Amino acid sequence: MSKRADVETKILIAGFGGQGILFAGKFLAYIGLLNGRQVSWLPSYGPEMRGGTASCSVVISNGPIGSPIVNNPHYLIVMNTPSLVRYEPDVTPGGLIFADNALITRKVERKDVQAFYIPATSLADEMGLKNLANMIILGAFIKRAGICAYDDFAPALDKTVPPRRKNLIDANLKALETGYSYD
C-alpha cells in the first residue's frame, strides 16, 4: 500500500475551510481501512469554517495508533500560504510537501524535504471541476507517496461520498486522475 508500510504514516492536510480539507483526509482514512490498516482521522477547523483555517491529521499504520495528533507529518498537503508558513517547519526531515501553487505565493524554504507544486485550483477551474482542487492535489500526492493503488480510488470514494452526492463520484475520480497523471 505505502512506501512507508512498515511504520506509521503521518499526513497533515491544511488550507481554508471550504476547500475540502476534511473530505480529503476522510478519503485517505478510508483508503487505509480498505487496505486493512489501522487509521485515525482528526479534523480541526476554526470557528468560521468556510473561509477560516482547516486542517486534518491522518495516521495510517499496520498496528495500534498511539495518538491521532500529527505534530510532525511525513507528508504535508497545503492549499494556502498561511498553512505552508504554519506547518512547513513541522515536517519530518526527508518528508514530502505538496503545495497548491495556484494559491500559494511562496516556495518551500527547507532543503531537507522534497516539495511538489501542483496548480490544483487552476487545473480544477480549467477542467470544470469546481471545488475539486483538493482531489487533484490528493491524486498527485497519492502517486508520489505510494499511499495506495490507483484501483483503490473508486471504492474509497464510494465509502466517503454521501448518498445525496453520489452524482459527484465521476467528477471526483476525474480530479484524482488529473492529479495522479500531473507531472
Number of C-alpha atoms within 10 A of each C-alpha: 15 16 12 15 14 10 12 19 20 24 25 26 27 31 26 23 20 15 22 22 28 24 17 21 26 24 22 26 24 24 26 25 16 15 14 13 19 17 23 24 20 18 20 15 18 13 11 11 13 14 13 13 21 24 22 23 25 28 27 29 22 16 12 12 14 9 9 16 19 19 14 18 25 23 23 26 30 30 28 21 19 15 21 25 15 11 19 20 13 14 23 17 15 12 17 23 25 23 28 25 20 16 16 19 11 12 14 18 12 12 9 12 17 14 18 19 18 24 20 28 22 17 21 22 13 10 12 12 19 14 15 25 29 28 29 28 31 27 25 24 24 19 18 14 17 14 20 18 13 14 8 16 21 16 12 19 21 14 14 19 17 12 10 7 8 12 11 15 17 12 15 22 17 19 28 27 19 22 25 20 11 16 9
